[in-house]
């Protein structure tokens, strides 16, 4: 913060007639930030490199070796899930059901062997990764939109709105998830991936909602918010530009961890037959016959998807932990 | 196996009861003659695949409950290992009046309830009337629709008067359990479920008596030393609730349980593993149920033309599909009569060999043209835009064999422009659209009775949703088939053998129509399996594998004289 721009209002700002009003509020916030850190004198900061909160967080994250490793693994999985199925095309559904159960690591054509219908296990694993990751990410976006939105409104406005939204959240928390899935599936006439994503998003957002509300409850009382309000900023503007960026850190952590939770949930649903219908694979429905395989010689058909599931969920959780540490240096 | 209709379910229940009762009975008269040293004593610990919901036979409808109460209640008749019906509580076969509408059953005079009172005709009359009571709160579905009235002629004689001549009456209705009127007759039918006796039976008459039940964990029995077919050899029996199929199989292999009746439900892996284990005896048996693919043949639906159905059948390689889907545990079926039945005749059915070129030409004859996208279309019979051959194969979630079959069928049919996608659905919501006629294709399993009569599935009087009840969901209606069904049901000759022979001739004609028209595309009959510890003596499969053996849908003869070889 080497230079404090001139205040945009009053005679002192007369030299900058073209500066729009919006910018003015932002600069005020920068000033507020300086004020909000009373222990740090501006001349001390003057010599330090210009690193924002987020850049510092990134640096801190990459200093975390486990998290970096997990991110790398996750990156490889995502890349493989996105790229390989494009190359192999319909390989995952090509059957050779008269010659099923080719053992893994025996030939290059089917490195991970073939399944009960003679389909390539590796192609199915990667195709299944797509489903799992897609469900995880889209449902978390749903969490963020619903939970984040409602939590922000409840926390910011308080009063009856807060009360109403929190009671609504209580209702959502008490909804039996599986029954909702079954009911929605019945009502919409069959299992569809979109149904699964929507139901997960619609019933699982409460954690992020409550977190967001708590953040907003604290932040709305802070001086910089009062200042913004005193300067005439609209509620929308205060929520989106002033409080939200400051509330994001714990939400990002929660959302990241949420992805792994949803991937596991999708697996559980797939196991019960409530995920994507065949022949499309997901890690969950690849595991759904596991009992049969555990008692047979085909245990690899359980081990591969289960391992993929565990590694992915673990990697996401470690990345989530890394992000938490990076965003909240006091926790160290 | 899911149970399609109430009727079938009750029949299945009835046969099961008969089965277990006979199974655990220890009739000293039919010694195996192999010089085995049969001794009394020991405890039979067996695996129950879910906790019994009720031990009240009027209420229980699920297989685990029926297995559990089967130890406790006697039956009027039972089916032997060849599915021939034999007297149990009855003294001889029923006599039939000259107009064939009155069936008279004599009861044994020596049979007693566990409280010492005799089992009489009044108990049978109460049992039938209770089952037939419309207010009965039950999970079972008893069907006494053909019965006009039931009366006790004297202490040991019961007279059933029917509305019509009804050949399946013996197999379908008289294989029922009997419960004591002194207990169950006093309970309001609407309150049978909640009465304390439902989980704590006081008076019973089967080979074992109820001792205690630990909810969710076990049911204990003690031998009924006064059982009218002879004292069971085991002193006690304990049903251990093991819900996980893998755990139950391992329990059998480790010797924790001596009998695992649901072994076959663990799939081919479980059966193979149990067979390979030492200290375990496993017997395969043909199940009475079948798995089929029901096609909606109503006008305007994809399979409304018999040529389309034949094209589909010609495009599929059924033997290899069945083999892959069941991993060798299914028998290929073309008609609805399963190999286990006395009415089965492999030569009576029309079969289709895979021939894709021929299938394509049948599709063309049926009015379908395959477009550039590989999907067949035809002018819409209901008017409007052309109809594409795109639909769903409804199949139950959690049934890997059926889902596998659906996937292979879906794959093979692409070759002739048929695009059917597997659609696994939970049991709770599976049947509703099918019963409403709102489906393309549905793969489902059906439990059959000892009698091969399949009236509710094929008679046009059983069309659903056109009529209120019935299993004829395909919309198929054929006056010729209807009249054959009516004939088959009304054929009663002087002896059981003559009746069977006469009915079989009619069944053969029916099978030709059902398999030729592909009223429903039959897939396979299940092969099931049970496992015993080798310490259990008296287990006789009567000639190795592939013999009709005991299960929840039938039973063996009294030769199932189980006893503990080491006395424990």
Interface residues (C-beta under 8 A of the other chain):
Chain A: X93 X95 X97 X98 X100 X116 X117 X182 X185 X186 X189 X190 X191 X272 X273 X274 X277 X278 X279 X288 X289 X291 X292 X293 X294 X295 X296 X298
Chain B: X244 X245 X246 X249 X266 X267 X268 X269 X270 X272 X273 X320 X321 X324 X392 X397 X398 X400 X403 X404 X406 X407 X408 X410 X411 X421 X422 X423 X424 X425 X426 X428 X429 X432 X433
